[in-house]
């Protein structure tokens, strides 16, 4: 129980800005992977609650913007920064070393800025198209599946560098199994059999694409590719849930 509590606190510390105290010797980062879907669902639910409360008085567009802003603030923009860095890596010319160097640069380039803009616009538009309750549930499901996507990516891609978050986040079989069971339960509970199933398939597809891309162009995973897996899955899942709601 002590180890479980320590890994949960580590997951919250990694994924959010919430002030969590890590007692004693912290477990390996990979041990926190089992809790990623649950913590992600909490992040999405809190952001969804912001949009839900704001919608009656401010309208769907402003409520969606506030919900996404809450999503970014709760995570300290960690995952959005990973998306921007990966986009800059895509636009960089040169070999793997050059791309990794560009991604490590703290400055955001043109490709990174465009990626963030498109992610924001698409996510806000999709949330606006959903009903009040559906939008809140969609963010919770997207939060859970987004973090699970990062776990899958970490499990199937070797580190591209010898240091950094990508190298230290090694996911074992037990953590992977627990995370998968948790995300399946959360997705089905939040979006029903049809929507939850579609969200899980979407998350797996995004994880596979990010893993393929990172292996081909970077030689493996980094902290930025983990963040990109989260953000790309979030927006893809919300868009898919919008399609399910309208069909």
N, C-alpha and C positions, 0 to 999 in steps of 0.2 A: 504493500500500500504506500509505503514511503517513496519507493521508486516511481510508482505511478503518479503520485502527487508532484514529485520533482519534475518528471517529464511533462506534465500538464503545465506547470508554471513556466517551464522552459519554452513550450510552444506559445504560450501567451506572450512571453517576453520577446520571442522572435517575430511574431506576426502582428503585434499591436504596440501601441504607445502606452498601454495600461501599466501603471507602476507595480510590477510584480517582483518580490524579493526572492532571489534564489538562495536557498539555505545550504550551507555546506558545499561539498564538491558537486558541481553541476554534472548531470549525465551527458553522454555523448549526444550531439545534435540530432543524430538519426533516431534516437529514442523518442524525440518529440513528434516524429512523423505520424504516429498513431493518433495523435490528438488534432492533427491539422484540420480535418473536415469539421470537427466539432467547434474548434475555435473560429474557423472560417464562417460557419453558420452563424455563430454569435456576432461576428463582425457584420455580416450581411443583414442579420436581423436588426441590429442597432441602427444601421444606415437606413434600412427599410422603414423602421419606426419613425425616423425623422421625416421621410417622405410621406408616410401615412398621416402623420399629425399635421403636416404643413398643407396637404392637398386641399382640404375643404375651403380654406381661406385664401390660399395663394394660387391655386390652380395646378394642373398636372405638370406643366413645363417647369415652373419654379420649384415645385416639390421634387421633381426628378433631379434638378441641378443640386438642390440642397442634399438630397440623398447621396448623390455621387460625391459631393464635397465631404460629407460625413465619412464615406467609405475611404476616401483618400486620407483624411485627417486621422482616422482611427488606426491606419496602418503606417502613418508617418511617411506616406508617399513611397514606401519601400518598393512595392511591386510596380508602380507606375514608372519609377526611375529605372527599373530593370527593363521594362518595355522600351523606354526611350534609348537606353544604351544598346540594346539589341538591334533596334532600328538603325542606329548610327553604325553599328557593326556591319549590317547588311549593305549600307551605302559606302563603306570604306573600300578603297582599292588596295590590293596587296594580298599577302599570304595570311595564314592563320595568326601569326604573331602580330601582324599589323592590325588585324581586326580586334584581337584581344586588347591591344594597347589602346585603340580608339574607344572600346567599351569601358575601359578602366578610367578614362579621362572623365573628370567630374563635369565638364562643360557639355551641354546638350547641343547637338548639331541640327541641321535642317531636317534630316530624316527622323531624328528623335522627336523634334517638335511636331512634325506632321503626324507621326504615329500617336502621340498623346492627344492631339487635336481630334483625329479620327476616332480614337477610342472613346473620348469624352462625348463627341457628338452622337455617335452610334448608340452608346449606352443610354444617354439622356433621351434620345428619340425612342428607343425601344421601351424604356420605362414609362414614357409619356403615353405610348400606345396601349399600355396595359391598364386594367382597372386598378382602383386604389388598393384593394386587398391583394390582388394578383401581383402588383408591382412589389409590394413588401415581401411576399413569399418568394418571388423570383430572385430578389437580392439575397435572401437567406440561402436558397438553393445554389445560386451562383457562387456565393462565398464558400460553401462547403465543397462544391465540385472543383472550384478554382484551386483550392489548396490541395485537394486530392490529385489534381493534374500535376502539380509540382512534385508530389511524392512519387507518382508514376514516372515522371521525367527523371527524377534523381535515381530511381531504381534501375532504369534502363540506359543510362548514359554515364560513362566514366568521367571523372573530372578533367577539365581542359587545362587546368593549372594545378600546381602542387600546393598552392595556398589559397586562402579565401573561403567564402561560404560554400561554394560549389564543391570544394575538395573535402571539407569537413562534414558535409551533410550526406552521410552514407546511410542508406535505408536498408534495413534487414528484412527478411521474409516475414517475421512475426509482426513488425510494425506495418508493413505493407498490407498484410491480411486484415489487421484490425482497422486500418484506415479505410480499406475497401468496404468492409462490412458496415462501418459507420456512415460512409458517404451514401451507400445504397439505401440504408434506413432513412437518412435525412432527406435524400432526394425524393424518395417515394412518399414520405410523410408530408413533405412540403409542396409537392407538385402532382401527386397522384401517380397512378401506374403509367399513364401515357406520357405526361409531362416529365415525370421523374426518370422514366426510361430514356426518353429523348435527351434529357440533360446529361445522363451518365454516358450515353453513346457519344454525345458532343464533346464532353470532357476528355474521354479516351482518345478521340480523334485529334483534338488539339494537342494533347500530350504526345501523341505519336508524331505529329508534324513538327513540334518544337524539338523533340528528340532527334528526328531525322535531320533537321536543319542544323542543330548544334553539333552533331557528329560530323556532318559533311563540311561545314565551314569553320568550325572552331576546334574540332577534335574532342568535344564532350561538353559537359555541363559547366556552368558557372553560376554564381549568385544571380547574375542578370538574367540568364535563361530561365532560372527558377521563377523569378519575378514575372518574366514575360509569359510563362505558362499560366500563371495565376490570372493576370489581367486579360489575356486573350480568351481564356476559358470563361471568365466572368461575362464578358460582352457577348461571346458566342452563345452561351447558355441563355442569357436574357433574351437575345434575338430569337432563339429557337423556341423558348417558352411563349414569346409573343406570337410566333407562327402557330403554335399548338392552340393557343387561346382563340385565335381567329379562324381556325379550321373547323 
